[in-house]
Amino acid sequence: MRTPVFIPLAIVIAFFTRASASLGRPITRFPDSLGYETFHLFGSIDRFWPIPFLYSLVTTDTGRVLLHVVVGSCAWSWCALVLSRRSNYPRAVLTAVLLLGLSPQVVRYDLAILSESLGLSFMVLAVTATVDLLRRRSPLSLGIWLVAVSLCAHTRPAQLFVLVVALAIPIMKFIGNRGRQITSSTAVLVFVLLAGFLQLRGNATTSALNFYTVLQERIMPEDSRYGWFSDHGMPVVDGMRNASGYDYTGDLPNEVSDIIALPVGQQPPTLMRVGGVELASWVIDKGWTTYARYVVTHPRDSLSRLTSLTNETLSPPNDDFLPLDNGAMIPRVLFGSWELWSVLGLGSLVLVFLKNRQECAVLIGLSIAGCGVYGLSMLTSGIEHSRHAVTSAAALRLIALIVIVLALPKAKQKATLDESADEQ
């Protein structure tokens, strides 16, 4: 089969395979789902804007599942096309990317009215746009890259780190030329980052609720951590070290909810009631800044936390952490282990460095962004780590696959090997 026929056929098959796993299946809602249905750009917000904005346009759950399928299929198909053009083996590369995008660890989230499905797709778009920008720097490709990176960075608070990495070199150049010149793309990214910080401030109540889970699950049970936080200003309230689980909304005292209003659809951790007004005031004023000091001053403990979660989050043994009733999907074993992908990616990165240092630098930047988002997601989350790491798990494998493809000989200008084989 000639490559021009194989490519559209493979993309169509991939779309219908993904659609059959989700369309017509029971759709699952969670307590978090309500937060994604309230769209606000400014003021107090429950979630960052991209998913609530799209959900405000598509108001039925059936339509949202279809939206997940279409956006995801388009993102992975574009990625497959971009990478296949960089290889002497376009059909093999196209197939590998499409299979990765059809993994149960990717497509199963189409049935959840949450951020995971669209968040995965935004990540794929951002990574693909970055690779495409290496091949051709046109106003269109730059514009697509800016949009894709903005959507990806604004999906969840931890993903704002993507903008920090994207701005690192432009800002250093800006400082180096003493502020005499700044590109329009850099100005746009700065604006997007500032908008992200405004969203982060507006997301204060959801952020505070999340911090309670970190305190309850990680700080309170461990003596040395609890001692450090109490020595650095955390109020000590009787019974808070024994607090666990969640309360009903009506159990939360009004004086606490006046300080930290519960996001829509959320139940308060028991620690929120037990800690009372004193702890709530500290959480709002100094909670995250104190925690950031702890993470920075205790790197060994922070690293130990991350390494203890890698197998559970980057290669989860099953999907029990978020039950969904999908249709038939390809075997989850094809997703591979995170250790194998990491070794293959690092080995291939050496070859890319020897071939093209600019491409190697971009790939290192993608890797730093991925590692940073994963680290922030795990360290700032007290529960549901496997769910919060789904984008990082897929990004690790996609970036490794891209490194492998770019390490191989590039496509010839006149004809691909596949076409030559067809003519024989």
N, C-alpha and C positions, 0 to 999 in steps of 0.2 A: 504494500500500500504506500502510495506516495505521501510525502510529508504534508503537502497542501490539503490532502483529503483527511489524513490522520488527525491533524490538529483540531479542526472544528468538530469532528466526530468524537474525539476524546473529551472535549469540553462539554458537548451536549450530554454524553453519557455520564460525566461527573455531576452535571447539574441534576439530572433525573435521579441519580443514585442518592444524592443529598436530599432531594425533595421527597423521595419515597421513605426516607428515614424519619421525616418530621411531619409532612403535610397529612392531615387526616388523623393524626395521633392525638391522644389526650394532652392538652396544654397544661403546664404546671405553673401555678402562682405561689409566691412566697411572701412572708411579711415585708421583705425589702421591695417587692414589686410595686407597691403603692407609691413609694418614693420616686420611682422612675416615671410616674404618670403626672407629676407636678412640675411643670416647666416654668422656671424663672431665670432670667439672666442676671438680675441684680437683687440686692437685699438678701433676706434669709432664703436659703435654698436647701432642699433635701439631698440633691445629687448634682454633679457637674452637668453642664447643659446638653452635650451631644445626644445622649440616649433619650432624655426627656423631650428634647426638641423633636426627634424623629417619632417618638411615641405620641406626641401631640398631633402629628400629621396623620398617623395611622392609629386609629382609636380602638380597633377591635383586636382581640388577642389572636384571632385567626390571621388577620392581616399582618400583625407583627411577626408571627412565625414565618409567613411568606416573605416579609421584609428581611428577616434574618437569613433565609435561604438564598434569596436573590443577591443581597449585598455580599454574603460570604462566598457564593459561587463566583461572582464577578471579581472579587478581590483575589481569590486563589487562581482563577483562570488568567487574570492579567499577570500575576506573578509567574505562572507557568510559561506564558508567552515571552515575557521579558528574559527569563533565565534561559529558555530554549534557544533564543537568538544569540546567546553568549557561548554556545557549545557546539562542538562538532557532532554531538549526538542529540539533536533536538527532540526526537521522539522519546528517548529514554529520560531526558531531563523533564520534559513536559509530563510524562507519566508519573515520575517520582514526586513532583510537586503536587499534582492533582491527588495522588494517593495520600500524601501527607495531609492535604486539606480535607480529605474524606475520612480521616481517622475518627473513631468514636470520641476520642479526647477533644475533638474540634466540633464535630457536627451535632453532638448530642445536646449542646446548649441552645440549639435553635428552638427547642420546646420550652425553654425557661423564659419567663417574662422578667429578665434581669439584664445586666450589662455584659455578661460574658460573651454572647454570640457576636454582637456588634463590636465589642471591645477587641475580640480576636481579629475580626475583619479589618478594623481600623489599624491594628498593628501590622497586618499583612500589607495593607495599602502603603503605610509609612515606610516599611522596609523595602518594598518593591519600588516605590518612587525614588528612594535613595539610590538603589542599584541602577535604575533607569537614568538617573541624573549623571551617573558616571559615564554612561555611553553617549548621551547627547544633552548638552546644556542649552536648551531653548527656553524662551519665555513661557511656553506652554508647560514643559516638563518641570520648570522651576515653580510655576503656579500650582501644579498638581502636588508637588512635593510639600509646599507650604500648607496646603489644605489638609493633606494626609497626615502630616506631622502634628498639625494643630488638633485634629480630631483625636488622634492617638493620645496626645499629651493631656487632653482635657477629659478623657474617659474616666479616670480615677485620680485622686490626689497624688498618689505615688508616681504616676506617670508624668507629672510635671518635670521630673528629672530628665526626661527625653529632651526637653527644651534647653535645659542647662548644658547638656552634652552638645547639642546642636549649636549652641551659642559660644561654646568655649573658645574655639579658634577665631571666629570673627571678632569676639570681644578683645582677645589678645592682640589681634591686628589693629583694632581700633585704638587700643592703648598705646601700641607701638608707634603709630603715626600721630600720636598726641591729639586724637580726636578730630583730625583734619578731614577724615573721610569715613563714611559709613554706607554700606550698600543698602538698597531698598529691602532686600530679603532679610538682612539683619534687623532692620528697623521693624519689619513685620513680626519677626520672631520675638523681639523685645516686647512689642505690644501684646502679642499672644501670651507671653509669660506673665506680664503684669495683669492681664485679664484673668489668667489662671490663679494668681494670688488673690485677686478680688473674689473669685469663686470660692477659693479656700476659706477666706474670711467669712463669706456668706454661709459656708458649710459648717459653721462652728458647732452647732448643736449635734449634728451627725458625728462630727469629729470627736466631740466630748463623749458621746455615748460609746464610741469605739475605744476611747482611752480608758473608760471604765472596764472594758473587757480585758485590756492589757493589764491594768492594775489587778483585776480579780484573778486572772489566769496565770500571770507571770510574776508579779511583784509580791503580792500578799503571801503566797505559799512559801516563799524562799526567804530564810532568815536574813542573809547578807543583803539581798536586794531591798527587803523591807526596811532593814536598819539604815541603809544608805539614803533611801527616800525620806524616812522620818527625820534623819539628821539634816536633810536639805529642804526642810520646810513643809513636808507633807503632814497634814493634821493626823493625829492619832486618835481614833474614835473606838470605843469599846465595841467588840464584836465584828469589826470589819475584816479581820483576818480570816474569820470563819464564814464570811459571806460567799455564797456560790449560787449559780443558776440565775433564774430570772423571776421577777415579780409580775403581777398583773398591773396594768396601767393605773387602775384605781387605787393601788396600794401606795403609790408614790405621793409623799406629802406635797401639798400645794406650794410650800415655801421652797422646796427643791425644784419643782417643775417651773417655778417662776424664774429661777436662775438658769436652768437648762431645760428648755422646752423639748419634749420628746418629738423626734421626727415622726411623720405620719406612718402608721402601721407598725411602729417599733415598741417592743416591751423593754422596760428598764431592767438592767442587771440588778440583782439584789443589793450589791454594794452601793448602788445609788441611793437606796432608801436608808441603809444602815449608816452610811457616811454622813448623811444629812447635809445641812446647809454649809457647814464648815468645809467638808471635803469638796462639795460642789463648787464653792467659790474658788478653792485652790485649783481644781481641775480646769476651770475656765480661764483663770488668770495665769497660772504657772505650770500647769500639768505637762503639756507637750515640751515646753522649753526645759523643764527639769529632766524629763525623760531623754531629750536629745543630749543633755550634758552627761547623763549616765551612759548612753550608748557610746559617746565619744571617749569618755574616760575609762570605759571598761571594754576595750576592743576584743579581748579574749572571750569574755562572756557573750558578747554580741555575735562573734564568729561561731562560737559553740552553738548558739541558738540556731543560726542559719544551717550549719552542717547537720544538726539533729533533725532538720525538717526536709532536707533535700530529697531523700528517697520517697518520703510520704507525699511531697508536693510536686516534684518534677517527674516522677514516675509512679503515680499512685497505683496500687495493685488492683483496685476496683473503683467503681463509681458510686459506692454507698454514701459518700459525703454529700451527694446531690442526686437523689433518685429521680429518674426521668423515664418515661415509657416510650422509648424510641422504637422505630421499626428496625428491620434488618440493616446491619452496618458491616463494613469490612472488619476483619479481625483486629482487635486493639493491639496485638503484639507487633503489628507493622509500625506502630508509633516509635518503637525501640526504646532502649534505656537512655537516660540522660548522660550516663557515664560514657557509653559508646559514641554518642553524637559529639560529646565534648572532646574526646580523644581524636576522632576523625576531623573535627573542625580545627582543632589546634594544630594538628599535623599538616593539614592543607593550608593553614594560614602561613606557615613557613614558606611553602611553595609560592603563594601569592606575593609574599614579601620579596622573593627573589625575582619575580616577574614584573611587578608593578607596585611600587611603594605607595603611590597615591591611593590605589584601590585597597591596599593593605591597611592604610590609615583609616579609611572610611569603615572598613570591616571591624577594625579594633574599636572605633567609635560606636558602632552598632552593638558590639559585645559589651562595652562599658555601660551603655544605656540599658541593655537588657539585664545585666548583673545588678545595676543600681536600682532599677525598678523592682526586681525580685527582692533584693535586700530590704528596701523600704517597705514593700508590701508585707513581708514576713515580720519585720521588727515592729511595725505599727499595727499589727493585727493580733488580737487575743484569741480569736476563734476562726473556724472555717478556713484554715490555711490552704488546704488543697484547692478550694474554690478560688481563693484570691490569687493563686499561682497559675491558673490555667493559661493565661496569656503569656506568662514567662516561660512555661513549659513548651508551648508551641513556638515561641520566638527562638528559644535555644535551638530547636531542631531546624527551623527554617533558616536561621543565620548560618548554622553549620552546613546545611545543604548548599547554600549560596557560596560559601567559602570553597566547598568541594568543587562546585561547577566552575568557579573562576580560577581554581588551581589547575584545571585541565586545559588542554589546548583550546584556543578560541576558534569560533566558527570561521571558515574560509569565506572570502568575499564572493567568489564566483558560484560555488555550489557546495552543498553539504554532502557529507559522506553518504547520507541516506539516499539522496538523489542519484549519486553515482552508482550505488548498489542497485537501485531500481532499473537503471539503464542497461545493466549487464544481463 
